[in-house]
Amino acid sequence: MGGFAKKAIELTRRDFLSWLTAASLSVTGFFALGTLAKQITPPTRSPEGLTEVGWLAVGTVDSLTEGLPKLVEYGEEWVYLVKKADGLVNAINAACPHVRCKLGWNANTKRFDCPCHGSAFTIDGKRLYGPAPRDMFAMKLRLEGKNIVVGGYADA
């Protein structure tokens, strides 16, 4: 005979069930790893878990007064825009880094105050005192002509 002889493959019921179980577990493991990977690397989110909206125009340089923070909306959040003496603009999240209460600007003391637990911050967002564990969250900012465009968290 000039060819290869084909040998019949016998597959017992036990072998088939073992193969089916291994294939099922492999597929389940693959999807479990995918779910785990999504938990380890979530989409870009703010510290309180809100989805960021990317770059968004929130105001104009002309609408700001030096040394007087202006509160603007950024998607589901609030951001303070601050025009400094040198003409530069900062953007900082209006939520306290302690438990995310909305900070208010105190014109008398020239600082941001937390109404929930008494933390206080400078006009640049630096922590002065209180239970807040860190400075206010800085935001990415760019100028497009006179338009102020915010684009997420600077620390992210």
N, CA, C and O atoms as a DFTB+ gen file, in Angstrom:
624 C
 N C O
     1  1       0.842      -1.161       0.000
     2  2       0.000       0.000       0.000
     3  2       0.884       1.219       0.000
     4  3       1.848       1.293       0.761
     5  1       0.569       2.168      -0.837
     6  2       1.393       3.347      -0.983
     7  2       0.914       4.545      -0.199
     8  3       1.459       5.624      -0.427
     9  1      -0.011       4.472       0.665
    10  2      -0.517       5.643       1.406
    11  2      -0.477       5.412       2.901
    12  3      -0.055       4.370       3.402
    13  1      -0.923       6.406       3.556
    14  2      -1.003       6.300       5.016
    15  2      -2.310       5.632       5.382
    16  3      -3.370       5.924       4.829
    17  1      -2.202       4.778       6.279
    18  2      -3.416       4.118       6.755
    19  2      -4.055       5.019       7.809
    20  3      -3.374       5.493       8.718
    21  1      -5.318       5.247       7.692
    22  2      -6.027       6.072       8.663
    23  2      -6.514       5.185       9.784
    24  3      -7.119       4.136       9.565
    25  1      -6.229       5.643      11.003
    26  2      -6.660       4.903      12.158
    27  2      -7.888       5.605      12.730
    28  3      -7.888       6.825      12.894
    29  1      -8.856       4.892      13.010
    30  2     -10.075       5.460      13.575
    31  2      -9.794       5.925      14.991
    32  3      -9.152       5.224      15.773
    33  1     -10.281       7.114      15.314
    34  2     -10.114       7.645      16.656
    35  2     -11.338       7.245      17.460
    36  3     -12.477       7.547      17.102
    37  1     -11.067       6.564      18.543
    38  2     -12.157       6.164      19.412
    39  2     -12.278       7.193      20.519
    40  3     -11.304       7.512      21.203
    41  1     -13.469       7.701      20.683
    42  2     -13.716       8.695      21.718
    43  2     -14.790       8.134      22.636
    44  3     -15.948       7.958      22.258
    45  1     -14.364       7.872      23.823
    46  2     -15.322       7.322      24.769
    47  2     -16.183       8.453      25.318
    48  3     -15.858       9.631      25.170
    49  1     -17.250       8.084      25.931
    50  2     -18.138       9.077      26.535
    51  2     -17.391       9.869      27.610
    52  3     -17.553      11.086      27.702
    53  1     -16.575       9.192      28.425
    54  2     -15.799       9.854      29.470
    55  2     -14.819      10.853      28.865
    56  3     -14.691      11.965      29.376
    57  1     -14.120      10.480      27.783
    58  2     -13.173      11.397      27.136
    59  2     -13.895      12.620      26.575
    60  3     -13.403      13.742      26.691
    61  1     -15.060      12.401      25.966
    62  2     -15.834      13.512      25.408
    63  2     -16.273      14.479      26.506
    64  3     -16.148      15.693      26.346
    65  1     -16.781      13.955      27.609
    66  2     -17.230      14.815      28.707
    67  2     -16.061      15.563      29.345
    68  3     -16.209      16.716      29.747
    69  1     -14.910      14.917      29.437
    70  2     -13.712      15.594      29.964
    71  2     -13.308      16.742      29.048
    72  3     -13.000      17.839      29.514
    73  1     -13.311      16.486      27.745
    74  2     -12.974      17.526      26.770
    75  2     -13.980      18.679      26.850
    76  3     -13.584      19.845      26.841
    77  1     -15.270      18.362      26.927
    78  2     -16.316      19.384      26.987
    79  2     -16.195      20.222      28.262
    80  3     -16.378      21.439      28.225
    81  1     -15.889      19.582      29.376
    82  2     -15.706      20.298      30.641
    83  2     -14.511      21.243      30.558
    84  3     -14.607      22.396      30.976
    85  1     -13.400      20.773      30.029
    86  2     -12.206      21.608      29.903
    87  2     -12.471      22.799      28.976
    88  3     -12.035      23.915      29.262
    89  1     -13.175      22.570      27.880
    90  2     -13.487      23.671      26.956
    91  2     -14.406      24.695      27.618
    92  3     -14.211      25.899      27.454
    93  1     -15.404      24.228      28.363
    94  2     -16.333      25.130      29.057
    95  2     -15.614      25.967      30.097
    96  3     -15.845      27.172      30.194
    97  1     -14.741      25.338      30.878
    98  2     -13.987      26.061      31.896
    99  2     -13.036      27.077      31.255
   100  3     -12.836      28.165      31.796
   101  1     -12.459      26.732      30.126
   102  2     -11.569      27.664      29.429
   103  2     -12.321      28.905      28.962
   104  3     -11.839      30.024      29.137
   105  1     -13.483      28.717      28.375
   106  2     -14.298      29.849      27.908
   107  2     -14.744      30.700      29.094
   108  3     -14.686      31.928      29.032
   109  1     -15.188      30.055      30.175
   110  2     -15.608      30.783      31.373
   111  2     -14.441      31.581      31.952
   112  3     -14.605      32.740      32.333
   113  1     -13.280      30.967      32.017
   114  2     -12.082      31.654      32.515
   115  2     -11.701      32.837      31.648
   116  3     -11.289      33.877      32.162
   117  1     -11.832      32.692      30.346
   118  2     -11.529      33.786      29.424
   119  2     -12.417      34.993      29.707
   120  3     -11.924      36.118      29.779
   121  1     -13.727      34.770      29.867
   122  2     -14.643      35.877      30.147
   123  2     -14.415      36.448      31.548
   124  3     -14.557      37.654      31.753
   125  1     -14.067      35.601      32.503
   126  2     -13.778      36.088      33.855
   127  2     -12.548      36.989      33.843
   128  3     -12.531      38.015      34.522
   129  1     -11.527      36.622      33.086
   130  2     -10.337      37.469      32.968
   131  2     -10.677      38.801      32.313
   132  3     -10.137      39.837      32.699
   133  1     -11.563      38.781      31.333
   134  2     -11.990      40.030      30.692
   135  2     -12.694      40.955      31.669
   136  3     -12.463      42.164      31.673
   137  1     -13.556      40.376      32.500
   138  2     -14.258      41.160      33.525
   139  2     -13.273      41.713      34.539
   140  3     -13.376      42.875      34.931
   141  1     -12.327      40.904      34.965
   142  2     -11.314      41.345      35.914
   143  2     -10.464      42.468      35.320
   144  3     -10.147      43.436      36.012
   145  1     -10.096      42.347      34.058
   146  2      -9.296      43.386      33.411
   147  2     -10.039      44.712      33.374
   148  3      -9.423      45.767      33.528
   149  1     -11.348      44.678      33.172
   150  2     -12.134      45.918      33.167
   151  2     -12.164      46.548      34.550
   152  3     -12.204      47.773      34.665
   153  1     -12.144      45.738      35.596
   154  2     -12.143      46.271      36.959
   155  2     -10.794      46.877      37.315
   156  3     -10.726      47.871      38.038
   157  1      -9.738      46.289      36.816
   158  2      -8.399      46.788      37.109
   159  2      -8.117      48.071      36.344
   160  3      -7.472      48.974      36.876
   161  1      -8.587      48.168      35.111
   162  2      -8.358      49.360      34.297
   163  2      -9.695      49.960      33.883
   164  3     -10.120      49.783      32.741
   165  1     -10.371      50.673      34.798
   166  2     -11.668      51.253      34.469
   167  2     -11.514      52.427      33.511
   168  3     -10.404      52.929      33.336
   169  1     -12.596      52.875      32.890
   170  2     -12.504      54.048      32.041
   171  2     -12.124      55.264      32.868
   172  3     -12.251      55.245      34.093
   173  1     -11.661      56.317      32.218
   174  2     -11.259      57.521      32.923
   175  2     -12.438      58.044      33.728
   176  3     -13.519      58.289      33.193
   177  1     -12.211      58.206      35.001
   178  2     -13.274      58.661      35.891
   179  2     -12.727      59.695      36.852
   180  3     -11.528      59.762      37.125
   181  1     -13.634      60.486      37.347
   182  2     -13.282      61.451      38.372
   183  2     -13.104      60.715      39.695
   184  3     -13.460      59.541      39.796
   185  1     -12.559      61.384      40.711
   186  2     -12.370      60.705      42.001
   187  2     -13.662      60.158      42.597
   188  3     -13.612      59.171      43.331
   189  1     -14.805      60.752      42.314
   190  2     -16.046      60.222      42.881
   191  2     -16.731      59.237      41.949
   192  3     -17.863      58.829      42.214
   193  1     -16.068      58.841      40.855
   194  2     -16.596      57.789      40.012
   195  2     -17.433      58.241      38.835
   196  3     -18.011      57.403      38.142
   197  1     -17.517      59.534      38.586
   198  2     -18.284      60.023      37.441
   199  2     -17.443      59.930      36.177
   200  3     -16.243      60.200      36.215
   201  1     -18.044      59.556      35.074
   202  2     -17.325      59.471      33.815
   203  2     -16.954      60.858      33.342
   204  3     -17.797      61.754      33.299
   205  1     -15.694      61.037      32.987
   206  2     -15.257      62.339      32.493
   207  2     -15.780      62.560      31.081
   208  3     -15.995      61.610      30.328
   209  1     -15.980      63.819      30.736
   210  2     -16.553      64.145      29.438
   211  2     -15.502      64.546      28.418
   212  3     -15.857      64.912      27.298
   213  1     -14.226      64.490      28.761
   214  2     -13.178      64.900      27.833
   215  2     -13.048      66.411      27.805
   216  3     -13.461      67.094      28.742
   217  1     -12.481      66.926      26.743
   218  2     -12.260      68.367      26.630
   219  2     -13.582      69.081      26.373
   220  3     -14.328      68.728      25.461
   221  1     -13.858      70.100      27.202
   222  2     -15.130      70.801      27.133
   223  2     -14.907      72.283      27.429
   224  3     -14.294      72.638      28.436
   225  1     -15.414      73.151      26.535
   226  2     -15.326      74.598      26.756
   227  2     -16.256      74.960      27.908
   228  3     -17.439      74.621      27.886
   229  1     -15.717      75.657      28.924
   230  2     -16.497      75.967      30.122
   231  2     -16.627      77.467      30.392
   232  3     -17.333      77.863      31.320
   233  1     -15.970      78.292      29.612
   234  2     -16.057      79.737      29.838
   235  2     -15.024      80.469      29.011
   236  3     -14.336      79.881      28.176
   237  1     -14.926      81.781      29.262
   238  2     -13.949      82.604      28.550
   239  2     -13.071      83.339      29.558
   240  3     -13.477      83.582      30.695
   241  1     -11.878      83.684      29.129
   242  2     -10.953      84.429      29.981
   243  2     -11.560      85.780      30.345
   244  3     -11.395      86.246      31.472
   245  1     -12.259      86.412      29.408
   246  2     -12.866      87.721      29.655
   247  2     -13.942      87.690      30.739
   248  3     -14.241      88.722      31.341
   249  1     -14.529      86.517      30.995
   250  2     -15.598      86.421      31.997
   251  2     -15.053      86.307      33.418
   252  3     -15.823      86.313      34.377
   253  1     -13.729      86.204      33.561
   254  2     -13.123      86.022      34.882
   255  2     -12.590      87.336      35.441
   256  3     -12.115      88.202      34.707
   257  1     -12.682      87.455      36.751
   258  2     -12.103      88.583      37.472
   259  2     -10.929      88.053      38.273
   260  3     -11.050      87.033      38.952
   261  1      -9.801      88.732      38.201
   262  2      -8.614      88.293      38.912
   263  2      -8.902      88.117      40.405
   264  3      -9.454      89.008      41.052
   265  1      -8.521      86.959      40.938
   266  2      -8.672      86.693      42.360
   267  2     -10.079      86.336      42.812
   268  3     -10.318      86.198      44.011
   269  1     -11.017      86.183      41.881
   270  2     -12.396      85.825      42.227
   271  2     -12.773      84.545      41.477
   272  3     -13.070      84.602      40.284
   273  1     -12.765      83.401      42.149
   274  2     -13.075      82.140      41.479
   275  2     -14.491      82.139      40.899
   276  3     -15.431      82.662      41.497
   277  1     -14.607      81.538      39.722
   278  2     -15.904      81.418      39.060
   279  2     -16.265      79.946      38.976
   280  3     -15.472      79.133      38.501
   281  1     -17.460      79.601      39.436
   282  2     -17.939      78.225      39.427
   283  2     -18.612      77.923      38.091
   284  3     -19.527      78.636      37.677
   285  1     -18.151      76.847      37.407
   286  2     -18.720      76.448      36.113
   287  2     -18.995      74.950      36.120
   288  3     -18.404      74.205      36.902
   289  1     -19.893      74.516      35.248
   290  2     -20.203      73.094      35.106
   291  2     -19.195      72.428      34.172
   292  3     -18.779      72.996      33.163
   293  1     -18.818      71.204      34.543
   294  2     -17.984      70.357      33.695
   295  2     -18.628      68.975      33.707
   296  3     -18.351      68.161      34.588
   297  1     -19.477      68.719      32.738
   298  2     -20.214      67.452      32.711
   299  2     -21.106      67.350      33.932
   300  3     -21.964      68.204      34.155
   301  1     -20.906      66.303      34.727
   302  2     -21.693      66.085      35.939
   303  2     -21.074      66.773      37.158
   304  3     -21.593      66.636      38.266
   305  1     -20.001      67.493      36.978
   306  2     -19.258      68.062      38.090
   307  2     -19.220      69.586      38.022
   308  3     -19.714      70.204      37.079
   309  1     -18.611      70.171      39.066
   310  2     -18.417      71.615      39.138
   311  2     -16.928      71.902      39.279
   312  3     -16.200      71.191      39.971
   313  1     -16.494      72.973      38.600
   314  2     -15.090      73.355      38.584
   315  2     -14.995      74.852      38.864
   316  3     -15.811      75.640      38.385
   317  1     -13.986      75.228      39.648
   318  2     -13.693      76.646      39.854
   319  2     -12.603      77.068      38.880
   320  3     -11.565      76.414      38.774
   321  1     -12.847      78.167      38.168
   322  2     -11.847      78.783      37.321
   323  2     -11.292      79.990      38.073
   324  3     -12.051      80.798      38.608
   325  1      -9.960      80.109      38.109
   326  2      -9.323      81.174      38.862
   327  2      -8.323      81.894      37.959
   328  3      -7.378      81.286      37.456
   329  1      -8.541      83.200      37.759
   330  2      -7.607      84.017      36.987
   331  2      -6.611      84.628      37.962
   332  3      -7.000      85.332      38.894
   333  1      -5.322      84.358      37.747
   334  2      -4.277      84.835      38.648
   335  2      -3.747      86.186      38.182
   336  3      -4.087      86.660      37.097
   337  1      -2.908      86.801      39.020
   338  2      -2.360      88.129      38.744
   339  2      -1.541      88.153      37.454
   340  3      -1.514      89.169      36.758
   341  1      -0.880      87.052      37.132
   342  2      -0.055      87.001      35.920
   343  2      -0.881      86.725      34.658
   344  3      -0.328      86.593      33.566
   345  1      -2.210      86.640      34.817
   346  2      -3.091      86.406      33.681
   347  2      -3.361      84.947      33.384
   348  3      -4.233      84.631      32.574
   349  1      -2.632      84.055      34.023
   350  2      -2.858      82.623      33.825
   351  2      -4.142      82.199      34.521
   352  3      -4.592      82.843      35.470
   353  1      -4.724      81.109      34.037
   354  2      -5.978      80.597      34.593
   355  2      -5.747      79.187      35.122
   356  3      -5.107      78.366      34.466
   357  1      -6.275      78.911      36.318
   358  2      -6.272      77.570      36.902
   359  2      -7.694      77.038      36.915
   360  3      -8.658      77.801      36.979
   361  1      -7.810      75.724      36.854
   362  2      -9.102      75.057      37.007
   363  2      -8.933      74.002      38.084
   364  3      -8.036      73.163      38.007
   365  1      -9.818      74.047      39.113
   366  2      -9.770      73.069      40.195
   367  2     -11.176      72.570      40.483
   368  3     -12.146      73.327      40.445
   369  1     -11.262      71.275      40.771
   370  2     -12.564      70.666      41.044
   371  2     -13.154      71.268      42.307
   372  3     -12.444      71.487      43.289
   373  1     -14.453      71.536      42.281
   374  2     -15.139      72.183      43.401
   375  2     -15.504      71.222      44.524
   376  3     -16.066      71.648      45.532
   377  1     -15.201      69.953      44.377
   378  2     -15.532      68.964      45.410
   379  2     -14.377      68.823      46.394
   380  3     -13.215      68.732      46.000
   381  1     -14.712      68.806      47.665
   382  2     -13.699      68.615      48.709
   383  2     -13.116      67.203      48.583
   384  3     -13.869      66.244      48.410
   385  1     -11.799      67.061      48.666
   386  2     -11.201      65.727      48.559
   387  2     -11.462      64.827      49.768
   388  3     -11.043      63.669      49.775
   389  1     -12.139      65.338      50.775
   390  2     -12.452      64.518      51.952
   391  2     -13.630      63.591      51.664
   392  3     -13.440      62.382      51.536
   393  1     -14.842      64.136      51.560
   394  2     -16.009      63.316      51.231
   395  2     -16.822      63.924      50.101
   396  3     -18.012      63.638      49.973
   397  1     -16.198      64.756      49.284
   398  2     -16.761      65.273      48.033
   399  2     -17.885      66.295      48.210
   400  3     -18.694      66.468      47.298
   401  1     -17.956      66.972      49.352
   402  2     -18.922      68.058      49.510
   403  2     -18.500      69.215      48.603
   404  3     -17.312      69.416      48.351
   405  1     -19.473      69.961      48.123
   406  2     -19.183      71.074      47.220
   407  2     -18.624      72.248      48.027
   408  3     -19.277      72.763      48.935
   409  1     -17.404      72.660      47.678
   410  2     -16.734      73.755      48.364
   411  2     -17.335      75.094      47.957
   412  3     -17.787      75.274      46.826
   413  1     -17.331      76.013      48.889
   414  2     -17.803      77.360      48.603
   415  2     -16.664      78.351      48.753
   416  3     -15.771      78.157      49.578
   417  1     -16.691      79.421      47.953
   418  2     -15.676      80.468      48.042
   419  2     -16.112      81.465      49.109
   420  3     -17.227      81.986      49.060
   421  1     -15.229      81.729      50.075
   422  2     -15.485      82.685      51.133
   423  2     -14.743      83.975      50.774
   424  3     -13.523      84.053      50.919
   425  1     -15.478      84.982      50.307
   426  2     -14.860      86.239      49.864
   427  2     -14.207      86.994      51.021
   428  3     -13.254      87.744      50.806
   429  1     -14.706      86.808      52.241
   430  2     -14.138      87.504      53.394
   431  2     -12.757      86.968      53.771
   432  3     -11.835      87.740      54.035
   433  1     -12.627      85.664      53.794
   434  2     -11.355      85.046      54.191
   435  2     -10.467      84.703      52.991
   436  3      -9.312      84.312      53.160
   437  1     -11.005      84.850      51.795
   438  2     -10.275      84.548      50.547
   439  2      -9.798      83.097      50.519
   440  3      -8.623      82.820      50.279
   441  1     -10.726      82.181      50.767
   442  2     -10.390      80.762      50.724
   443  2     -11.640      79.954      50.380
   444  3     -12.763      80.454      50.452
   445  1     -11.419      78.692      50.003
   446  2     -12.513      77.750      49.784
   447  2     -12.790      77.052      51.111
   448  3     -11.868      76.565      51.766
   449  1     -14.059      77.004      51.505
   450  2     -14.456      76.343      52.750
   451  2     -15.382      75.181      52.445
   452  3     -16.234      75.256      51.560
   453  1     -15.194      74.092      53.206
   454  2     -16.065      72.930      53.080
   455  2     -17.196      73.045      54.093
   456  3     -16.936      73.154      55.291
   457  1     -18.451      73.022      53.636
   458  2     -19.570      73.146      54.561
   459  2     -19.823      71.879      55.393
   460  3     -20.557      71.933      56.380
   461  1     -19.236      70.758      55.014
   462  2     -19.519      69.492      55.701
   463  2     -18.640      69.269      56.932
   464  3     -19.152      68.959      58.008
   465  1     -17.319      69.425      56.781
   466  2     -16.426      69.065      57.885
   467  2     -15.360      70.118      58.167
   468  3     -14.449      69.871      58.958
   469  1     -15.453      71.279      57.540
   470  2     -14.591      72.396      57.909
   471  2     -13.209      72.459      57.296
   472  3     -12.377      73.227      57.779
   473  1     -12.920      71.688      56.250
   474  2     -11.630      71.839      55.585
   475  2     -11.590      73.195      54.893
   476  3     -12.628      73.748      54.529
   477  1     -10.378      73.727      54.714
   478  2     -10.217      75.012      54.036
   479  2      -9.030      74.922      53.076
   480  3      -8.064      74.200      53.323
   481  1      -9.127      75.679      51.963
   482  2      -8.132      75.627      50.903
   483  2      -7.841      77.042      50.395
   484  3      -8.713      77.910      50.430
   485  1      -6.616      77.267      49.926
   486  2      -6.256      78.555      49.340
   487  2      -6.932      78.716      47.986
   488  3      -7.559      77.784      47.482
   489  1      -6.803      79.885      47.408
   490  2      -7.377      80.140      46.083
   491  2      -6.732      79.253      45.010
   492  3      -7.318      79.039      43.949
   493  1      -5.535      78.741      45.283
   494  2      -4.863      77.824      44.352
   495  2      -5.206      76.363      44.627
   496  3      -4.691      75.471      43.953
   497  1      -6.083      76.106      45.624
   498  2      -6.506      74.742      45.928
   499  2      -5.626      74.011      46.917
   500  3      -5.807      72.810      47.115
   501  1      -4.674      74.693      47.551
   502  2      -3.796      74.054      48.541
   503  2      -4.534      73.903      49.869
   504  3      -5.216      74.825      50.318
   505  1      -4.395      72.755      50.481
   506  2      -5.047      72.469      51.757
   507  2      -4.455      73.341      52.856
   508  3      -3.236      73.402      53.017
   509  1      -5.323      74.020      53.615
   510  2      -4.898      74.811      54.765
   511  2      -5.048      74.005      56.057
   512  3      -4.106      73.905      56.844
   513  1      -6.232      73.433      56.270
   514  2      -6.498      72.622      57.454
   515  2      -7.791      71.841      57.254
   516  3      -8.504      72.020      56.267
   517  1      -8.069      70.976      58.215
   518  2      -9.288      70.184      58.181
   519  2      -9.002      68.729      57.880
   520  3      -7.846      68.340      57.712
   521  1     -10.047      67.923      57.809
   522  2      -9.867      66.485      57.602
   523  2      -9.529      66.091      56.159
   524  3      -9.203      64.932      55.905
   525  1      -9.599      67.016      55.228
   526  2      -9.269      66.672      53.839
   527  2      -7.839      66.123      53.777
   528  3      -6.928      66.718      54.354
   529  1      -7.633      65.012      53.094
   530  2      -6.314      64.367      53.083
   531  2      -5.305      64.992      52.118
   532  3      -4.123      64.650      52.147
   533  1      -5.768      65.903      51.268
   534  2      -4.878      66.439      50.230
   535  2      -5.416      67.764      49.708
   536  3      -6.453      68.250      50.159
   537  1      -4.699      68.336      48.754
   538  2      -5.145      69.555      48.085
   539  2      -6.371      69.254      47.221
   540  3      -6.711      68.093      46.991
   541  1      -7.025      70.309      46.750
   542  2      -8.138      70.143      45.811
   543  2      -7.606      69.502      44.528
   544  3      -6.420      69.618      44.217
   545  1      -8.482      68.830      43.791
   546  2      -8.069      68.163      42.559
   547  2      -7.922      69.175      41.430
   548  3      -8.877      69.869      41.079
   549  1      -6.720      69.254      40.864
   550  2      -6.456      70.152      39.733
   551  2      -7.020      69.538      38.454
   552  3      -7.059      68.317      38.300
   553  1      -7.451      70.396      37.552
   554  2      -8.009      69.956      36.279
   555  2      -7.053      70.347      35.149
   556  3      -6.335      71.342      35.249
   557  1      -7.052      69.558      34.077
   558  2      -6.310      69.917      32.869
   559  2      -7.041      71.084      32.217
   560  3      -8.271      71.118      32.186
   561  1      -6.284      72.026      31.704
   562  2      -6.895      73.212      31.114
   563  2      -6.046      73.671      29.939
   564  3      -4.819      73.583      29.972
   565  1      -6.706      74.155      28.912
   566  2      -6.001      74.791      27.802
   567  2      -6.848      75.964      27.321
   568  3      -8.066      75.987      27.501
   569  1      -6.190      76.917      26.718
   570  2      -6.884      78.075      26.160
   571  2      -6.943      77.925      24.652
   572  3      -5.944      77.614      24.003
   573  1      -8.116      78.148      24.109
   574  2      -8.315      78.159      22.657
   575  2      -8.833      79.552      22.332
   576  3     -10.036      79.812      22.369
   577  1      -7.895      80.443      22.013
   578  2      -8.251      81.850      21.863
   579  2      -8.610      82.377      23.237
   580  3      -7.790      82.311      24.153
   581  1      -9.804      82.893      23.403
   582  2     -10.278      83.384      24.710
   583  2     -11.083      82.318      25.458
   584  3     -11.467      82.524      26.610
   585  1     -11.340      81.180      24.805
   586  2     -12.142      80.116      25.420
   587  2     -11.283      79.270      26.360
   588  3     -10.147      78.918      26.041
   589  1     -11.854      78.951      27.528
   590  2     -11.206      78.076      28.501
   591  2     -11.791      76.685      28.291
   592  3     -13.006      76.498      28.351
   593  1     -10.915      75.707      28.043
   594  2     -11.323      74.335      27.765
   595  2     -10.724      73.428      28.839
   596  3      -9.506      73.383      29.010
   597  1     -11.583      72.709      29.559
   598  2     -11.156      71.791      30.606
   599  2     -11.196      70.375      30.045
   600  3     -12.086      70.034      29.266
   601  1     -10.228      69.553      30.444
   602  2     -10.144      68.213      29.881
   603  2      -9.816      67.122      30.859
   604  3      -8.973      66.278      30.556
   605  1     -10.431      67.093      32.006
   606  2     -10.198      66.000      32.935
   607  2      -9.243      66.388      34.055
   608  3      -8.872      67.552      34.208
   609  1      -8.860      65.393      34.824
   610  2      -8.032      65.616      35.989
   611  2      -6.561      65.635      35.647
   612  3      -6.074      64.785      34.901
   613  1      -5.844      66.618      36.199
   614  2      -4.401      66.730      35.943
   615  2      -3.641      65.592      36.595
   616  3      -2.582      65.198      36.106
   617  1      -4.168      65.052      37.702
   618  2      -3.483      63.976      38.423
   619  2      -3.756      62.616      37.840
   620  3      -3.116      61.642      38.238
   621  1      -4.692      62.511      36.902
   622  2      -5.066      61.204      36.366
   623  2      -4.124      60.754      35.277
   624  3      -4.299      59.671      34.718
